[in-house]
Amino acid sequence: MTLSKRFLLILAASCLVLSPSFSLPVSAATDNTISVVTTLALLADLTQEIGGPYVTVTSLVPGLGNPHSFEPTIRHLRLLQDADLFIRVGLDLEPWSDQLLKSADRGQLLVLTLGQAPDHDPHIWLDEPHLQAMIDQLTNTLCELMPARAAYFVGQAQAFLAQAAEIFAHYRRLLPQQPVSVVTAVPTYSYLLADLGLREIGPLEEGHGDQPSARRVAQLVSAAKAGRAVAVISEQGFDHGFGAVLAQEAGLPLVYLTPTPAPNEEYLSFIRRNLEALTAAVTGVPIK
């Protein structure tokens, strides 16, 4: 039994008997559903997966929107004022969220920040260990808000994590057993690559939106050749075309991954699509 499964089983028992001193927001304690607002659409999808019919979820940033530059409006503020739970990644991914919370002025609003120190990279939904930790936190919070449905939430979390584990395991089996190197054009996929046992050379952009110098490109090309890298990983539309430049200069295939699901795309389909593209690039074999 994995650590996450043990945690969820313990959680199921603990959520059924909460301390008398634990106070719930009035709306969450009396309504049939928990009203949730998330920053990212993918967090809304994960919340819906675990909460099922017992949650109503709205996301602020659209599917492929940029959370770094998102600007909330009065409409978003009103959504937050009616919510029981606000979920964000943190780690400076949504720099506008603190001011939004301050403007909402909701003393009873429960805020779940999923990213925690010592992590500094906010892309915590792309690898299996961080995903498990996110689901554990999310499940725990829903149990606290609606303890009568704790068994349901825990069951949903277990089923979801089992599906995710199967997907990750499938692509790990297809990847080379000996570590290989890939070059990254954007600072997004470090957790995913490490989880899959792939060495990262890069990133070319040290921060999202940074314009790399010609010297930086030359350094990465040299490192790619020295490290016998097999592919360049980038994001279409987010790398200013430098991914293609890097791949051409290094003589390597270029694969575009996406940092978040497409609109209306479920998380598991999204992660499967990214893993399939990455595995095909690393192995040089189309994945069927």
JOQUIGI-V929786 format. One record per run of one state. SS is the DSSP state (alpha for helix, beta for strand, coil for the rest). FROM is the first residue (numbers start at 1). LEN is the number of residues. If there is no record, write none. Layout:
SS&FROM&LEN + SS&FROM&LEN
//
This chain:
coil&1&2 + alpha&3&14 + coil&17&9 + alpha&26&5 + coil&31&3 + beta&34&7 + alpha&41&14 + beta&55&7 + coil&62&12 + alpha&74&8 + coil&82&3 + beta&85&4 + coil&89&8 + alpha&97&8 + coil&105&5 + beta&110&4 + coil&114&14 + alpha&128&18 + coil&146&1 + alpha&147&28 + coil&175&6 + beta&181&4 + coil&185&5 + alpha&190&6 + coil&196&3 + beta&199&4 + coil&203&11 + alpha&214&13 + coil&227&4 + beta&231&4 + coil&235&7 + alpha&242&9 + coil&251&2 + beta&253&4 + coil&257&10 + alpha&267&17 + coil&284&5
//
